[in-house]
Amino acid sequence: MTLTLALTGAAIALAIFAGWRGARPWDPRGGVRMMPWRLIMLLAGAGVFILVIHLGALLGAPQRPY
């Protein structure tokens, strides 16, 4: 569970950082952007979602049978 909490915190921090970098205006004098910050933010947010569901399963949240 400790690893899941650490990964969740890291993914949240990455999503916040990538969101901040992706929201900055483009500077044509600085050259092209080499990092797709919005895509990184989206992928980190999806990772947070999956990790929170995993945390809920570890804590004993009821699961729906399919």
N, C-alpha and C positions, 0 to 999 in steps of 0.2 A: 504494500500500500504506500510505503514511503516513496518508492520509485514513481508510482502513478501520480502522487502529489507533486513531486519534483518536475515531472514531465508536463503536468498541467500548468504549473507556474511558469515554466520556460516557454510553453506554447502561448500562454497569455501575454507574456512579455514580448515575444516575437511578433504576435499579432498587433500589439499596441505600437511597437517600433515601426513595423512595416506600414501600418496605417498612417503614422505620422510622416514617414518618408514618402509614401505614395500621394499624400495630400499636398505636398509642397509644390509650388508652381515650377514649371519647367524653365530652365535657364539655357537659352540657346548658346550662350558664350561658354558654358561649361561642357559642352559636348553632348553626346547621346547618353541616355540612361542605359546602363548595362544590366540592371536588376529590375525584374518585373515586380515591383513592390506591392501592387494591388493583388496580383496572383498569390504572392507569398502570404499576404494578409488573409486572403480567402482560405488558403490551404491550412494555415495555422488555426484559423477559426474552426474549420472542420475537425482538425485534430483536437482542439479543446472540447468540442461537442462529443467526440468519441471517448475522450478520456473522462469526461464528467459522467457519461453513461457507465463506463467501466467502474468508476468510483462508486456510483450508486449500486452496482451489482456486488461490489466488494463489501459494502456496508449493509447488504441484505434487503435492498429494495425489491418489492415483489415484481416478478417478471410475468409478462403476458404469455401464455402458451399459444402457439400458432397451430 
